[in-house]
């Protein structure tokens, strides 16, 4: 890694800095198997039977796994983060700044929201200092880890992922004791019914931002097989192990608020579960946000900002906002940002694997560890497909909105991108 922990934010990750697939898989699993996944499983379990919830998780996760693998392979081959890869994967230089800004605002916002949950949770469990002090403690701890970069985040995952699974497992066994598994699996939904389409939409919607930022992780992978193995293993285990456990807990407690049930079961145990759960997802929220900011500043201001400095700025802002307690008002805004995210994946996959406008140049420069000398400022086809995919995802009343959005953007760009490729383009 570079001396200032920049983690190759604006250039290719060299082969010498790539790591085993297990190192990346542990972090990916840590990202997927979070409290958010427990909560999602509980929402499904509160409104669905176990069988229907299993089907919703299968439909939502399998379709998104395909998207994750494809965009992850592109990141692995080129050794580039999502926002930098976007320059030569459909969006152009200026368009990649929009992608970087989208990732930055969304994930930095969720970093603050998760930190707010962390602060309120610890205050409720342990008392002591006011909530804002806990927010500062949590925000500073995660920020310092992310400043150090991918290598330190990997060691953090090796510690927090097993700890989270053991601690949460201990608490869950206690909660499920006295409820026969067969009874929980066959019991009706305890709350208002969710349809299969609604349940699948929840699963896919929760997954899509993680799919889009996959190249931030997979650029450290060595082979296509590594990307496939880590995605299938980590996502499948995370979705099924954690999600279905949440379903069973909801049936057992007859409530969707099973996170409170787990964390309040034991003061110290609940505290440790909360700490490990937040740390192992929130570091990647902040890490990907910092990569997006570095690319956006580089494109729009012509300045190279170190990833470590970007992390400090975003971490400070997110921590401050969570400390003053105003991030609750941002959750709806962040959810709407999520509506415009899915088409990004469709466009990148269509350009990289179908239209292939810059594949030859990317391959030529990859051999010498450089980047193409130029990229288009804008790709009009991508902007049209982005708007179209977003509109279809938001307005089409049938199907799964996230998947509809990705598929429409993919198909539209495959057609328009091929036509646009024949036209002369100004570079810059």
N, C-alpha and C positions, 0 to 999 in steps of 0.2 A: 504494500500500500504506500501511497505517497506520504511524504513527511507530515503534511498538514491534514491528513485523514480526508483528503478530497474524494477518494474512492472513484476516481476517473469519471467525474460528473459530466464532463463535456467531451470525453474521448472514449475510445474502445478499452475495455478491460483486456489486458494482455493475457496470453495463455498462462504465463507464469503466476498470475494472481488468481486463477480460477481454482475452485475447490471441489471437494467430493460432493456427490449429489446428496449424501446424508446431511451434510452441514446446511445445505439450503433447505432440504426437506423438513428438518427439525424446526427451522424458522417459519416455513410455510405452514406446517401443522400448528405451530404456536399461534399464528395469525388466524387460522380457521377455527381452532378449538378454544374459543374465548367465551367469556360470559355472554357476549352478544349471541353466540350460537346456542348457548343454553336457553337464553330468553326466546330466541326464535323457535326452538323446539317446544318450549312451554306454550307459546302462543298457538302453535300448530296442535299440540296435545289438548289444549283447552277447548279448541273448536272442532277437532277431528278425532275419529277413531285411530288407534295405533296403525292399522293397515292403511288407511287413507293418508295418514301423515308419512308413513314409510314411502308410499307411492309419490307423494308430493316432493319429498326430499330427493327421491331417485330421479324424477323428471327434471326438477330444477337444477340439481347438481351435475347430472350427466351431461346435459346440454351445455352448461357453462364450463364443464371440464374440457370439452372439445375446444371451445373458444380459448380457454386458458392455455392449453397445450400449444395451439397454433401461434398465438401471440408470444408465448414463452419461447418457442423455438426461434422465432425471429429475433428476440432479444439475445438469446444464447449465441446464435450464429454471428450477429453483428457486434456483440459485446457492449450494447448501448442501452441506456435507460429509456423508459417509455417516451418521454418528451423529446429527447434527442433523436431517437429512432423515427419519430413522427416526421422529421424533416424530409426523410427519403422514403417515407411509407404513407404517402397520400396527402400530407398537410402542407408541405413546404416550410420554409424558415419561419415566416410570420405566423402561419397556421400552427406550427409547433409551439409557439409562444402561448397561443390560446389553450392548447392542450396542457402545457405546463402550468398555466394559471388556473385552469380547471382543477388539476390534481392538487395544486398548492392550497387553494381556498378550501376545497372539500376535505382533504386529509388533515390540514392544519386545524380546520374547524372541529373535525372529529377527535383530533388529539386533545383539544380543549374540553370537549364534551366528556370524553372518557376520563380526563383528569378531574373533572368536576364530580363524576360518579365516584372516583377513587377517594376524593376528599370527603364527600358526604358519607361514604361507606365507613371510612376509618373513624370519622368523628362519631358516627352512630355506634360503632363497635367498641371504641376505646375512650371516647370522650376526650378529655385533655384540652389541647389548644382549640381555638375556633376553626371553622371549616377553611377559611382562607389560608391559615398556616399549613394545614394538611395539603391544600392545593399547591402551595409553593413548594413544599417538600417533594410531592409527587412529580410536579412539573420539572423541577431542577434535576431530580434523579434521572428521569428518562432523557432529558435534554443532554446531560453529560454523557450518558451511554451512547446516544446517537451521534454526538460530536466526534466520538472516537471511531465511529464508522462500522463497517460490515463485520470486521473481525471481532470486535468487542460485542457487537449485537449477537454474533453466533454463540459466543461463550455464555452470554446472558440467557439465550434460548436453551442451551444445554442444561442450565441450572433451573430455569423457571418452568419449562415445559414438564419435565418429570415431577417437579414439586407440585405444580398445579394439578396434574392428573392424580397423584397420590392423595393430596389433601382433599380435593373435590370428591374423589372416589370414596374416601373414608366418610365424608359427610353424607354423600348420596346413599351409601349402603345403610347408614343409620336412618335416613328418611324413608327408604323403601322397605326396611325390615317390618315384617308384619303384614305386608301386602303381597300376596302370591303373584308371581310374574304372570301366570296364565290369566288371573283375574284382571290385572292391569291391561294386558294386551287385548282382552276381549271386551273391556268395559266401554260404554258409550262416551262420547265427548261430554265433559262436565259443563261446558259453557255454550254460548251461542254458536251455531254451526258455521264452519268455514267450508266453502266448496273446494273441490280439488284444484280448480283453476286459481282460486284465491290463494290457497296454500302454496302451490307451485310458484306463483308470482312472488310471494314473500321470500321463498328460498332463493329464486333467481335474482331478485332485487338486492338482497343482502350480499350476494356474491359478486356482483358485476364490477364494483370498484376494485376489488382484489384482483379480478381477472385483468382489468386494464393496466394495473401497475405491475403485472407479473414480470415484464422485462427488467424492472429494477432489481429483481432477485435473480432471474435466470441468466442474466449477463455474466454471472459468476459460475454458471454451469459449463461443463466441458463438451457434452454430446447431446444429441437429440434424445437418446435413450435416457439420459439423466433427467431431462425435463419431463419426459413421460412418466418415469418411475416416481419422481418426487411429487408430481401433480396427482397422479392416481392414488398414491399411498396417502399423502397428507390430506388431500381434499376429501377422499372417500372416508378415511378414518375420522376426520374432523366433522364432516357432515353427519355421518351415521352414528359414530360413537357418542359424540356430544349432543347432536340434535335429537337422536332417539332417546337418549337419557333424559333430556328435557321433556320429551313427550310423556315418558313414564312418570316423571316427577309431577307433571301437571295433572295426570290422572290420579296419582296418589294423593296429592295435596288438594285436588279439586280447585286449583287456582293457577293462574298464569304467572303469578309473582313468586316463582320458585327461587329466584336469585336471593330474595330476602330470606326465604326459608333456609337455604344453604348457609348463607353468611351469618345468620343469627343463631345457628345451631350451637355454636361455641365461640366465645369471644376471641380467643387467640387463634383457633383454627380458622374461623371466619375471616379474621384479619389477614392471615397468611394466604388464604385462597384469593382474597380480593387483591392483595399486593401482586401475587404472581400472575393473576389473570390480566390485570391492567398493564403490567410492564411488558408482557410478552406480545401484546398486540399494539400498544401505543407507540413503541419505539419505531415500528414500521410505518405507522401513520406519519410520524414526524420525519422519518428518513425519506420517504417518497415525496413528501411535501417539499423538503429541502432540495431534492433533485429537480423538481418541477420549477422551483423559484430560480435556481441557478440558470436553467435554460432560458426562462422568460427574461431575466435581467440581461443575459448575454445577447439575446435577440433584439430586445426593445431598446436597451440602453447602450449596447456595444461594450459592456463591461464584463469582466470575468470576476465573479464573486466566489470565494471558496465555499464549498458545501458546508464546512464546519461553521463558518460565519453565518450562512443562511440558516443553519439549524439553530444557532444561538438566538437569532432574531425571531424566528417563528416560534421557538420554544418559549421565549420570554413573552411574546404576545399572547400565545395560547394559555400560558400559565397565569398571566395577569387577568385575562378575561374570565378564566375559570375561578380565580380567586375572588373577583368582585361579583361573581354569581349572575352574569348576564347571558351566559351561553345557552340557557334553557330556551331563550327566545330565538336562537339561531338554528335549532334543530329542524324546524319546518323548512327554513331556507336551505339548509344542507341537504334535506331530503329532495327538494326540488332540483338542486344541482345534480343529484343523482339521476334525474330524468334525462339530462343531456349527455350522460356518460356513455351509455351502451353503444351509440353509433361509432364512437372512436375505435372500439375494438373491431367492428365490422369493416371500417375503412382501412385500417392498418392491415388486416388479414387479406382483404381483397387486393390491395396494392402490392403487398409483399409476395403473395403466392399466386395471384392471377394476372394482374396487369403488368407487374414486374418492370416498371419504367426505369428504376434505378438499380435493379439487382446486379447487372453486369458491372456497373461502376462501384457498387458496394463490394462486390467480390474482388475486383481488381485492387482496391485500396485496402481491403482486409488483409491481403497477403503481406502488405508492408506495415500493417498496424496503423494506418492513417484513415482519414475520412475523406469523402469526395470533396473536391475543391469548391463546388458550388451546389446550390439547391434552389429550386424556384421559390420566389417570395410567397406566392399563394398558389394553391391548386383549386380553381373554381369548382371543379367537379366534387371535391371533398366537402366544400362548404355547402353546396346544394344537397349532397347526400347526408350531411350532418343534420341539417334542418329537417330534411325529409324523414330520416330515421327517428329523430326526436318527436316529430309530429305524430308519426304512426304509433310510436310507443306510448305517447300520452293520450291519444284520441281514439285509436282503434278499439272497439268494445269487445272484441273476441280474441282468444289466444292469450299468450303470456307476454305482457308489455315489453319486458326486457329482451326477450328472445325475438319478438317482432321487430324491435328497434334495431338489433344487431343484424338480423337477416335482411331487412329492407336496405339498410345502409350498405351491407356487403353486396347485394345484388345490384343495387343502383350504381355503386362505384365501379363494380366490375364492368358494367356497360358504359357508363359515362367516362370512366378513367381510360378505357381503351380508345374511345373517340378523342378524348382530350390529348392523349399521347401523340396523336398524329398531327396536332396543331403546334406551331412554334410557341415556346414559352420563354419569358424573360427571366434570367437568373440574377442572383444577387447574394 
